[in-house]
């Protein structure tokens, strides 16, 4: 069903096409009038959000987020034990 409402839309093309071709942002009606934001600022924010999404979902950071929290605790405890043992015996 098509509704007769006009929306402001920003389409950002992805610099890395492995995840998506483009991102579509629907801008709030009051974004330009109430807060004194320019169209350029809205476009820059949309590009920043799209780039941030790519950075968060690719590369080594993605692998680290998959590790459960208790594993980090065990690794920290192991590292602290190793440092304590080295300090004690050296």
C-alpha positions as CSV (number, residue, x, y, z in Angstrom):
1,X,0.0,0.0,0.0
2,X,1.3,3.4,-0.9
3,X,0.6,6.3,1.4
4,X,0.6,9.9,0.1
5,X,3.3,11.2,2.4
6,X,6.5,12.9,1.2
7,X,9.7,12.1,3.1
8,X,13.2,13.5,2.8
9,X,15.6,10.7,2.1
10,X,19.3,10.5,1.9
11,X,20.9,7.7,-0.1
12,X,24.6,7.0,0.7
13,X,26.5,4.7,-1.6
14,X,28.8,2.3,0.2
15,X,32.6,2.6,-0.3
16,X,32.9,-1.2,0.5
17,X,30.3,-3.1,-1.5
18,X,30.9,-6.4,0.3
19,X,28.2,-5.6,2.9
20,X,25.7,-3.3,1.1
21,X,25.4,-1.3,-2.1
22,X,23.7,1.7,-0.5
23,X,22.2,2.9,2.8
24,X,18.9,4.8,2.8
25,X,18.3,7.3,5.7
26,X,14.8,8.8,6.3
27,X,15.3,12.3,7.7
28,X,13.0,13.6,10.4
29,X,10.8,16.5,9.2
30,X,11.9,18.8,12.0
31,X,15.6,18.1,11.5
32,X,16.2,21.1,9.3
33,X,13.8,23.6,10.8
34,X,13.8,23.1,14.5
35,X,17.5,22.5,15.2
36,X,19.1,24.7,12.6
37,X,20.9,21.8,10.9
38,X,22.0,22.2,7.3
39,X,21.6,19.7,4.6
40,X,25.3,19.3,4.4
41,X,25.5,18.4,8.1
42,X,22.8,15.8,7.7
43,X,24.6,14.2,4.7
44,X,27.9,14.1,6.6
45,X,26.3,12.4,9.5
46,X,24.7,9.8,7.3
47,X,28.1,9.1,5.7
48,X,29.7,8.9,9.1
49,X,27.1,6.4,10.3
50,X,27.4,4.3,7.2
51,X,31.3,4.3,7.4
52,X,31.0,3.4,11.1
53,X,28.8,0.4,10.3
54,X,31.4,-0.9,7.8
55,X,34.2,-0.5,10.3
56,X,32.3,-2.3,13.1
57,X,31.3,-5.2,10.9
58,X,34.6,-5.9,9.1
59,X,38.2,-6.5,10.1
60,X,39.7,-7.7,13.4
61,X,37.2,-5.8,15.6
62,X,34.4,-8.1,14.4
63,X,36.3,-11.2,15.6
64,X,36.9,-9.7,19.1
65,X,33.2,-8.9,19.6
66,X,32.4,-12.6,19.1
67,X,34.4,-13.7,22.1
68,X,32.2,-14.1,25.2
69,X,32.9,-11.9,28.3
70,X,34.0,-14.7,30.6
71,X,36.8,-15.6,28.2
72,X,38.2,-12.0,28.6
73,X,38.0,-12.5,32.4
74,X,39.9,-15.8,32.2
75,X,42.5,-14.3,29.9
76,X,43.0,-11.3,32.3
77,X,43.3,-13.7,35.3
78,X,45.8,-15.8,33.4
79,X,47.8,-12.7,32.5
80,X,47.8,-11.4,36.1
81,X,48.9,-14.8,37.3
82,X,51.8,-14.9,34.8
83,X,52.9,-11.4,35.8
84,X,52.7,-12.3,39.5
85,X,54.7,-15.5,38.9
86,X,57.4,-13.8,36.9
87,X,57.7,-11.1,39.6
88,X,57.9,-13.7,42.4
89,X,60.5,-15.9,40.8
90,X,62.7,-13.2,39.1
